[in-house]
Amino acid sequence: MSNWQDQISFNPRVCHGKPCIKGTRIMVSVILDNLAEGLTIQEIVEEYPPLTLENVRGAISYAAALVKEEELLPLR
């Protein structure tokens, strides 16, 4: 699994502190939304030229780490 700390930054002055790919204003949520829509990692990298494959993998690893830390409750 990718080391997400190398790829993700948090800065209150950038995108209201939302997690972004380091050196960009591309939020992790944008990457995850694109994956949920069915885009491949390669398609996301092509759609957002500042991104690398490792950036996208870092975003996925970050999301996986969050899920492991959260207590999930079923939606009604």
N, C-alpha and C positions, 0 to 999 in steps of 0.2 A: 504494500500500500504506500502511496506517495506520502511524503512528509509535508503535510499541508502548511505547516508553519513557514516553510520556505516560499510558499506561493501566495499566501493570504495576508492582507494587512487590515488593520482597523485604525481609522483616524477620524476623530469627531469632525474634522474640517472637510472630509471627503465623503460624499454620499451619506451625510448624517450619521457617520460612524458605522454604517453597514459594512459587513465584510466584503472586501474587493480584492481583485487580483493585484498584487504589488505593482506599483508603477502605472496603474490604470485607474479608470473610474468604472470599470466593468465589475458589477456586483456578482457575488457568488449566486444569488438568486436568479440572475439573468441566465447564467450558465445552466442551472438546474431546470429552469423553465424551458429552455431550449431542448434539453435532454428529455424532459417530460413530453414535449411535443413530438418527439421521435427523431430529432436530429442526431446524427452521429457526432462523435468527438471531432472527427475531421471536418465535418460540415460546420461545426461551431467555430473552429479555428479559421476556416475560410471566410465565415461571415464576420468575424471580428479579428481583423489582421494583427492587432497587438498581442493576441493570445497565442500560446504554444500548447502543444499536446500536454505537456507537463502542468501548465496552468489549469487546464480543464480537469486533469486527474487530481490536482490539488484541491480543487473545488469539490469534487466528489468525495475525496477523503475527509475534507472538513465537514461535509454534511453527514457522512458516516459517523464521525466522531461525535457530532452533536446528538445524533439519534441514540448512541450508546449512553450518553449522559442524561438523557431526558426520561422522565416517567411518562409513558404514552398511555392515554386514556382513549377508549373507543369513542368514535363520533356517534351521535344519535341520529 
